[in-house]
Amino acid sequence: MTTENPAQNLAPDAGKIEVYRQPAGMGVRVDDGPGFQGADIKPFYDSLLAKVTTRASTRDECIRKM
């Protein structure tokens, strides 16, 4: 999850996160930072708010979990 804005040539975007639903479940890992509901995101930092990885028996299963 990033704050990159496609309408602004993927420049970092800023503002308040109003809704955040964190993925969860078996084989789902979230490495998060400032990405949470109510966070005030400034444009001066890395645009990566959270990284999601999945694990399963096959690539297709991982894709479905994503």
C-alpha positions in Angstrom: 0.0 0.0 0.0 1.5 3.3 -1.1 0.4 6.9 -1.2 1.5 7.3 -4.8 -1.1 9.2 -6.8 -1.5 7.9 -10.4 -3.3 11.2 -11.4 -0.1 13.1 -10.4 2.5 10.9 -12.2 2.8 8.7 -9.1 4.0 11.5 -6.9 3.6 10.9 -3.2 0.2 12.0 -1.9 -0.7 13.3 1.6 -3.7 13.5 3.8 -5.6 11.7 6.5 -6.4 8.0 6.2 -10.2 7.8 6.9 -10.7 4.1 6.3 -8.2 1.2 6.8 -8.9 -2.5 6.8 -5.9 -4.6 7.4 -5.7 -7.9 5.5 -5.4 -11.0 7.7 -5.6 -14.8 7.7 -3.4 -17.9 7.4 -0.4 -17.2 5.2 -1.0 -13.4 5.1 1.7 -11.1 6.5 1.5 -7.4 6.8 4.6 -5.3 7.6 3.1 -1.9 8.4 4.3 1.5 9.4 2.2 4.6 9.5 -0.7 3.1 7.6 -3.6 3.1 10.1 -7.1 4.7 10.4 -6.7 8.3 11.5 -3.1 8.7 10.5 -2.1 12.0 9.1 0.3 11.2 6.2 2.8 13.9 5.3 4.3 14.1 1.7 7.9 14.2 3.1 8.4 10.5 3.8 8.6 7.2 1.9 5.3 6.5 0.2 5.2 2.9 1.3 2.7 2.6 4.2 2.4 -1.2 4.4 3.8 -4.3 2.6 1.6 -7.4 2.2 3.0 -10.8 1.5 1.2 -14.1 1.2 2.3 -17.8 1.4 0.6 -20.8 0.0 1.4 -24.1 -1.8 1.2 -22.6 -5.3 1.6 -19.2 -6.9 -2.1 -19.2 -7.9 -3.1 -19.7 -4.3 -0.9 -16.8 -3.2 -2.5 -14.6 -5.9 -6.0 -15.5 -4.6 -5.0 -14.6 -1.1 -3.8 -11.2 -2.3 
